[in-house]
Amino acid sequence: MTPSAPPAARADYGSLWRGVPRELGFLLLTMPIAIIGLSVLLSLFWTGVGTIVIYVGVFVLVATLYTARGFGMVELTRLDWAGRPSIPRPVWERPGTPRTFWRSVFGPFANGHYWLYLLHGAIINPIISIVSWTVTVVWASIALGGLTGWIWEPFIPQGDRDFFLSQTIVDAVFRTNSNFDPAVGDRILYLIAGALFAATLPFVTRGLTLLHEAVARGLLGGWPSEALQREVADLSASRGAAVAAEDQALRRLERDLHDGPQQRLIRLQMDIAAAERKLGDDPDAAAVLLAEARQQAGDTLEELRALSRGFAPPILQDRGLAAAAESLAARSPIPMTVESSLQPGERFSPELERNAYYVLAELAANVAKHSEAHAARLFLEQGVDAAGTPSLNVWLTDNGRGGASLVDGHGLRGLQERVRGLRGELVVESPVGGPTRIVARIPLA
């Protein structure tokens, strides 16, 4: 008994077959689209070159470059539909650059991507497409014809046919005159060839699609320098957002200390001074003042503890984010439940846990102050975004009146800046009348 193929190998071959319909659709449409692109682009280009002396050619060349860009974007979109990983798109205009008429006219001449798209659409893609289209059609035709030949070949008149491929092969190999029916031999030979070509068809379609992807990635994709520029811009924006969020947090802390513990401490100092003055003349009044001072000291301590819990409570450091969220929900003035898909005892970096808890605390405080909700829920989970980056997702939903928005100077705007400083995003869905759903996605990388 022959051993069966390993499960991984069968799964990989099966995945190749699952991609065949999309890859065949991509490859069969490749040459018609490429020939249309070749005809249109070369016609426009040479028309523009021929009429450039009367200035009309300048605008025709601009139209050529924009048309080349369109054909290139069609190629990238088709590769996406074929199941290939998305190719980063070029940067056509620098962010923040004003779009004017003259910049639209002469900008493509200075952008190398337009000329690469023209090279791809007018020369390289037609050549590759003819080769890939021919191989695809021939391979698929042999596979289909060989597998179905035993059905339709008997209906084809043989006439005075005296050449049979199977008979020629057998006679050449065994150096003898064969005595089998050559028509039946050809059908068997074609069936074997069809089975072999069908079995290898997924490898052919995948290889040809990868060829188109490699060419498109080199000519139609964004440059590494542009990706680096975007990375630097994102980092700069994230740094600015983090600095702004920290500034707002410090200002809020200063305001809370001024309005709360500082006022209580001033009152405490005044009560103690009054008690000192009355201690010799009226001990009973002094005792009352000292009792009030002790109460003020206790209230101040509780308020300072509440402020510290908004940043890094001990339970967060000892037991992790999920336990801290449960403690936060237990202290909420409105009923709040916590749902977590995190593994028991799962921990993250201290910075990530501290910032995620800060987001939770702010969201819980906003619900208590503004939502008029009767119930709320917190969700904690790990997820993966479209780019494959793992992230920690923190949700809050409530049944309040809704209407929450990201307005400058308000708490959610500061929270958005903090999450942006972590290179994450904050999404607010809060129609008037509710319910409100706020999601913070914080990358784990």
Order of alpha helices (4+ residues) and beta strands (2+ residues): alpha-alpha-alpha-alpha-alpha-alpha-alpha-alpha-alpha-alpha-alpha-alpha-beta-alpha-beta-beta-alpha-beta-beta
